[in-house]
Each structure stands twice: as C-alpha cells, then as structure tokens.
Amino acid sequence: MQRTKWTERKFTFDFSEGWLPNILERLSGTPARLREMVSSVSNDEASLKPNDKWSIKENIGHLSDLEELHDGRIDDFLSRKTELRAADMKNAKTFNANHNAKSIEELLEDFSNVRKQFVKRFEKLDDETLLFKSLHPRLQVMMRPVDIAFFTAEHDDHHLADIRVILKTLQQKKL
C-alpha cells in the first residue's frame, strides 16, 4: 500500500474542544516514544539517509524545528489573527540545521524541552481562546487550538512512521 504524503492529507476537525487534554497527552508522549524507538540505534546508524530521504536524526530535528511554528500559532490565536502563520513548505530550517552532526541524545533532549514548553502554553489557554478559529493557510480550513494540537500530533506520528521505516531497513541489513 502506498503511504499518503503529508502534504496530500486532508483533515476534518469535527471533534469537541474537550478532546484537548487527550491530545495534549499524546503530544507530551512523543519525546518518550521517540526515545524508546531509537534507544538501540547508534549515532552513525541514526545519520543514515536511506533512499536519500531524511535520516532518523533529521526527522527528530525537524520535529524540534517546527515547534517554533506551532508556538507561533498559539501566538496567532492569542492575538486573534484571522489567518495562522504559514509553514515553510521547503523546510529550510531542517535542511540547513545539519542535525546529523548532533548526537541522538542532544536532539531528543532539545525536542523534549521545546515540546514541554509548547504543551504548557496550550494548558494555559483560556476558554475564549480555545474557541477562537483562524484559517490554516495551506489546508484552507478554519482551525481552533484543539485542531492545531491534533494536527501537530498527526505530524509527529507521520515522522515517527518515517523513523519506523528506517529502523526496519536497519534491522533487515543486520539480518
């Protein structure tokens, strides 16, 4: 089965704002899931780029890189902007970061720290902000903070799935 590309995914955000605590739990758990996934991978293995796609380190670094966007979108909701800030669809920050030069531990720690801050900011949002809607520029749908949280969790899982594919490739080479 062909995996759907991230940029081709469609989303419907028809769930209650009351889902936010569950989604925040999922977002909070991503660093631990990542750590568990890569616990037996060496730094060299984590730098490999199978099929010239991002390495494990680049996938982890990319998640950290995007926290600035996610955090900025919280600012957009707080400022009552009618349109959320756009992502850099070329991922220049990730391509220029040289994440493969860092250790897995450093990348995991960086991601864990920025994710904790992101979740804390969500937890502080008042009810009025949680109900506010802004237009997502790429998807062209109105989104609430809970929708952005869900969208972010889905993006996390997309990259965890990418990492899982790399791990399976590494495992097959060892057999």
C-alpha positions as CSV (number, residue, x, y, z in Angstrom):
1,M,0.0,0.0,0.0
2,Q,1.3,3.5,-0.9
3,R,1.6,5.7,2.1
4,T,-0.2,9.1,1.8
5,K,2.2,12.0,1.7
6,W,1.9,14.6,4.5
7,T,1.0,17.4,2.1
8,E,-1.7,15.3,0.5
9,R,-3.6,14.5,3.7
10,K,-7.0,16.0,4.3
11,F,-8.3,16.7,7.8
12,T,-11.7,17.2,9.3
13,F,-11.8,18.9,12.6
14,D,-15.3,18.0,13.9
15,F,-14.4,17.0,17.5
16,S,-15.1,18.8,20.7
17,E,-12.7,21.2,22.4
18,G,-12.9,18.8,25.3
19,W,-10.5,16.5,23.4
20,L,-7.7,18.8,24.1
21,P,-6.4,17.1,27.3
22,N,-6.2,13.8,25.5
23,I,-4.4,15.3,22.5
24,L,-2.0,17.1,24.9
25,E,-1.3,13.8,26.5
26,R,-0.4,12.4,23.1
27,L,1.8,15.4,22.3
28,S,3.5,15.1,25.7
29,G,4.3,11.5,25.0
30,T,6.0,12.0,21.6
31,P,9.5,12.6,23.1
32,A,9.2,9.3,25.2
33,R,8.0,7.4,22.1
34,L,10.9,8.7,20.1
35,R,13.4,7.9,22.8
36,E,12.1,4.3,23.0
37,M,12.2,3.9,19.2
38,V,15.8,4.9,18.9
39,S,17.2,3.5,22.1
40,S,19.2,0.8,20.4
41,V,20.4,2.9,17.4
42,S,23.9,4.2,17.2
43,N,24.6,7.8,16.2
44,D,26.1,6.6,12.9
45,E,23.0,4.5,12.1
46,A,20.8,7.4,13.0
47,S,22.6,9.6,10.4
48,L,22.0,7.2,7.5
49,K,19.7,8.5,4.8
50,P,18.0,5.5,3.2
51,N,16.8,6.3,-0.4
52,D,18.2,9.8,0.1
53,K,15.4,10.7,2.5
54,W,15.8,12.3,5.9
55,S,17.8,10.3,8.5
56,I,16.4,9.5,11.9
57,K,18.3,12.4,13.3
58,E,16.9,14.8,10.7
59,N,13.3,13.6,11.4
60,I,13.8,14.2,15.1
61,G,15.5,17.6,14.4
62,H,12.6,18.5,12.1
63,L,10.1,18.0,14.9
64,S,12.1,20.4,17.0
65,D,12.4,22.9,14.2
66,L,8.6,23.0,13.8
67,E,8.0,23.8,17.4
68,E,8.7,27.5,16.6
69,L,5.8,27.4,14.1
70,H,3.5,25.6,16.5
71,D,4.3,28.0,19.3
72,G,3.8,30.9,16.9
73,R,0.4,29.6,16.0
74,I,-0.5,29.8,19.7
75,D,0.5,33.5,19.5
76,D,-1.7,33.8,16.4
77,F,-4.7,32.5,18.4
78,L,-3.9,34.8,21.4
79,S,-3.7,37.8,19.0
80,R,-7.0,36.7,17.4
81,K,-5.4,36.6,13.9
82,T,-7.8,35.6,11.2
83,E,-5.1,33.5,9.5
84,L,-2.5,31.3,11.1
85,R,1.1,31.8,10.1
86,A,2.2,29.6,7.2
87,A,4.8,26.8,7.4
88,D,7.9,26.9,5.3
89,M,7.0,24.0,3.0
90,K,10.6,23.8,1.8
91,N,11.7,23.0,5.3
92,A,14.7,25.3,5.0
93,K,15.4,25.3,8.7
94,T,15.7,21.5,8.8
95,F,17.8,21.3,5.6
96,N,20.2,24.0,6.9
97,A,20.5,22.7,10.5
98,N,22.9,19.8,10.0
99,H,21.1,17.7,12.5
100,N,23.3,14.7,11.6
101,A,26.2,16.4,13.2
102,K,24.4,16.3,16.6
103,S,24.0,13.3,18.9
104,I,20.7,11.5,19.1
105,E,20.7,12.4,22.8
106,E,21.1,16.1,22.1
107,L,18.3,16.0,19.5
108,L,16.0,14.1,21.8
109,E,16.7,16.5,24.7
110,D,16.1,19.5,22.5
111,F,12.8,18.2,21.3
112,S,11.7,17.2,24.8
113,N,12.4,20.7,26.1
114,V,10.6,22.6,23.3
115,R,7.7,20.2,23.4
116,K,7.2,20.7,27.1
117,Q,7.0,24.4,26.6
118,F,4.5,24.0,23.8
119,V,2.2,21.8,25.9
120,K,2.5,24.2,28.9
121,R,1.4,27.1,26.7
122,F,-1.6,25.1,25.5
123,E,-2.6,24.3,29.1
124,K,-2.7,28.0,29.9
125,L,-5.1,29.0,27.2
126,D,-8.5,30.4,28.4
127,D,-11.8,29.2,27.1
128,E,-12.3,32.2,24.8
129,T,-9.0,31.5,23.1
130,L,-9.8,27.7,22.9
131,L,-13.0,28.5,21.0
132,F,-11.4,31.0,18.6
133,K,-10.9,30.0,14.9
134,S,-8.3,31.0,12.4
135,L,-7.7,30.0,8.8
136,H,-5.0,27.4,8.2
137,P,-3.2,28.8,5.1
138,R,-2.3,25.5,3.4
139,L,-5.4,23.5,4.3
140,Q,-7.8,26.4,3.8
141,V,-9.9,25.3,6.8
142,M,-10.8,27.1,10.0
143,M,-9.0,25.7,13.0
144,R,-9.2,26.1,16.7
145,P,-6.3,25.5,19.1
146,V,-7.5,21.9,19.7
147,D,-7.3,21.3,15.9
148,I,-3.7,22.6,15.8
149,A,-2.9,20.3,18.7
150,F,-4.4,17.4,16.8
151,F,-2.7,18.4,13.5
152,T,0.7,18.6,15.4
153,A,0.1,15.1,16.9
154,E,-0.6,13.7,13.5
155,H,2.5,15.4,12.1
156,D,4.5,13.8,15.0
157,D,3.1,10.4,14.1
158,H,3.9,10.9,10.4
159,H,7.6,11.4,11.3
160,L,7.6,8.5,13.8
161,A,6.3,6.3,11.0
162,D,9.2,7.6,8.8
163,I,11.6,6.6,11.5
164,R,10.0,3.2,11.9
165,V,10.6,2.5,8.2
166,I,14.3,3.5,8.6
167,L,14.5,1.2,11.7
168,K,13.1,-1.7,9.7
169,T,15.6,-1.1,7.0
170,L,18.4,-1.1,9.5
171,Q,17.1,-4.3,11.1
172,Q,16.9,-6.1,7.7
173,K,20.6,-5.1,7.0
174,K,21.6,-6.7,10.3
175,L,20.0,-10.0,9.5
